[in-house]
Amino acid sequence: MGGYKWISLTTDYGTFDGFAAACHGAIARIAPDVRVIDITHHVPPADVARGAAVLAQTAPYLPASVHVGVVDPGVGSDRRGIAIGTPGGVLVGPDNGLLVWAADALGGIDTVVELTNKDWLLGEVSRTFHGRDVFSPAAARLALGAPLSDAGPPVDVGTVVRLPDPIVAVGDGWLEAEVVTVDRFGNVQLAAGGAMLSGLGPELVVGGVKARRAQTFADAQPGELIVYEDSAHRVAIAVNGGRAVVVLSVRPGDIVRVAER
């Protein structure tokens, strides 16, 4: 029988309340031997794009898993709950774009089903806590080897919600790209792939601030702005000993221009 030994959780629940623990508990009641990896519970509230980026950049480095994503400002509305089968694992969560980038990163969408099997739900479903009552129980049953077809009817892949692709533009000696994430160190990650840096020289200007290309933080002087390829193979901006997000005064969704001096 198939199945998965691991379930991952990516949410905006935080860890000050019991929401994340309740999801762990819902899984443990059905699949007590399945191990749970918390990717993060600190996605900014309702920031679907940030959750999608974190999940997509992390899931490929985990063992084959059922990945639960819950950043769900539409909870209680008519948005669907879905499960997506991919070559590298299964994704469970709301049909709001949160899961699709990760599905692409795990080899692409094979199958999508809507989570409608009432026998899979955890008792009476709360209107506002589908992470506990719908998504975590479904993930536990899939981890135990239940086929996707048992979760509910198939969904036309073309109807699955996709987030807009982040903006990326490149020219002679410059690139412009949308800020995808800002990590807890204040490093700014852009949507541009790291390979795009090969077309730029070593001396740069980022948002009007002098910078230079580097491979590691130690390549720069303290306080110097650097542009580098990060661990997710994206163009990123950092300050040696500081916070690039403060220097550039940007946030996710903003467009940043990186150009040769």
N, C-alpha and C positions, 0 to 999 in steps of 0.2 A: 504494500500500500504506500502511496506517495505521502507527501506532507513536508513540513518544514520544522526544523528544530528551533528556529528563531523568529521572533516578531520584533519589529522596530516601531517606535512611537515618535512622531513629530507633531507637536501641538503648540498652540499659543496659550495654554492653560496656566503657565507659571508653576511655581512650586510652593507658593505661600498658602494655597488652599489644597483641598483634598482631591481635586479633579484628576490629576495624573495618577494618583494612587488608586482611585476608583477604577480607572482603565486597567491598571495592573491587576486589580482584584477581579474584574470581569473576565480577564484572560485566564487567571489562575483557577477560577472556579470551573472552567471548561477544560483547560489544557494545562494542568499544574506542572507538567514536566517540560513545557516549552519555555525557553529562556527569552527574556525581554531586554532589548537594548533601547535606552532612551537616547535618541539622536539629539533632541532638544525639546524643552517645554517653554522656551523663551522666545519664540517667534513673536515679534511685536503684534499686539492684539489686532486681529482681522486683516493682517498683512499677508494676503494669499500669495502674492508674488515672492515675498521673502521666504515664506515657508516652502514654496515650490523650488526655489533655488537651493535652499539648504538641503532639502530631501534629495534633489537630483544630484547634487555634488557629493553626497555622503553614501547613498544607497549602494552604488557600485563597489564600495570598499567593504561592505558588510558581507557576511556569508549569505547564501541564498535564503531569503526571508519572506515573510508576509509583512509588508510595510504599511502601517496605519498612519495616515495623515489627517489631522483635524485642525484646520484653520477655517472656520465655517461661519462667517457672518450671516449666511442665509439659512442657518439651522431653523427648523420649524416651518420653512416655506415649502414651495413645491419643487425645490431643487432635489435632484435624485441622489441617493446614496449608491455608490458603484464599487465594483471590484474589477481590476484590470489585470489580466494575465499577460506576462511578458516572458521572454526566454530566461531572464535572470531573477524572477520572483513575482510576487503578487502584490498589488497595491490596493488599499481599501480606504475609502473616504468619500467626501462629498464631490459631486460633479460640478466643480467650480473652477477647474483649471489647476488645482493644487497638485494633482498626481501625474499630469501628462508629461512634464519635463523629465520626471524621474522614470516614467515608462520608456521614454526615448533613450535615456541613459542606460536602461537595463535591457536594451535590445529591440525596443519597439513594441507596440501594442499587438498582441495576438487575439485576445478576446476581451470583451467587456460585458458584464452582467449588472443588472439592477438588483439591489439588495431588498427583496420583497418577501422572502420566506419568513413568515411570522414565527415559525418554530425556532428560528435562529436568534430571536430577539431576547434581551434580558428582561423578562417580565413586562410590566407596563412601561412603554417607552416615554421618557420625558420629552417634552417639546423642545427643550433647550440643551439636552445632554446626549446627543447621539453618539458621541465618542465612547461613552460608557455602555449605552443601551443597544446600539446598533453596530458600530464599527469594530469595537474590541471583541464582542462575541463572534462576529462573522470572521474576524481574523483568526481567532482561536480555533474555530471549526475548520477553516481552510488549512491551518497549520497541522491539524490532526489528520488531514488527508481527504476531507470532503471535496468533491469536485466543484468547480465554479458553477456548473450548471445547476447544482442544488441550491445555490444562493438566490437565484431568481432568473428571470428571462433575459435573453441576449439583448444587447444594446447595439444599435448601428454606430460603428466607430465614428462615422462622419458627424454624428450628433453630439459627441462628447465635447464638453467645453474646453477650449484652449485659450490660454492667456496670450495677449499680443506678443509677438517676438520683440525682444529689447532692441532699441535703435543702435545700429553700428554703421558708421561710414568711414571710408578711408580714402586718402588722396596722396599726392606727392609730398612726403615729408610731414604728414599729419594724420591723425585719426580722431574721430569723435565717437563716443560710446556712452550708453546709459549706465548709470550707477546701479549695479544689481544688489549688492549688499555692503554693509559696513560692519566689520567684526568688532568684537569687544576691545580689541587693541586700537581701534580707530583706523585700521587699514581700509582703504576704499577699493572695492572690486568692481571692475567694469565688465560689460557684456562682451567686449572684444576678446577674441582668442589670443593667447600669448604669442602665437606665431606672427601676429601682426606687428610685433615690435621689431621684427627683423628688417622692416623697411624704414626704420627710424635711426637717426644717428645717436651718439652718446649724450649730447647736450640738448636738453629739452625745456619746454615751457608747458606747465600744466595749469590751466585756469589762470594764466597770468603770473604764475609763480615759477621761478627757476627750479629745474629738477634735472636729474640725469638717470640714464639707464643703469641698472645694477642687477646682480644675480642674488645677492644676499643683503641683509640690513647692514652687515659689517663693512660692505663696500663703500658706505657713505660716511661722511663726517656727522657727528652728533647734530641733530637739528636739520639735516639736509633732507630734501624731498627726493624720493627715488621712485622710479617706475620699473616694474619687474613682472615676471611671469609667476603667478602664485601656484599653490599646490593643486588647485583645480584647473590649471592651465588657462587661466584668464589673465588679462592685463590688470595689474593692481598698482596702487599708489600707497606709499608708506612714508613715514618720517622716522629716521633713526633716533630713537629715544623720545618720540613725540607721537602726536595723533594727526594723521593726514586729514581726517574728516574735519578737524577744527581749522587747520590751515586753509583748506579749500572751501569750507563752509558749504558742504553739499549733503544731500541725503538721497536714498534710493529713488530712482526715477529721474533725477537730474541728468543733464547731458554734460560730459566733461570733454574738453578738447586737449589733446596731447600733440604738441608740434615741436619740430626742430627749432632751435634758436637761430 
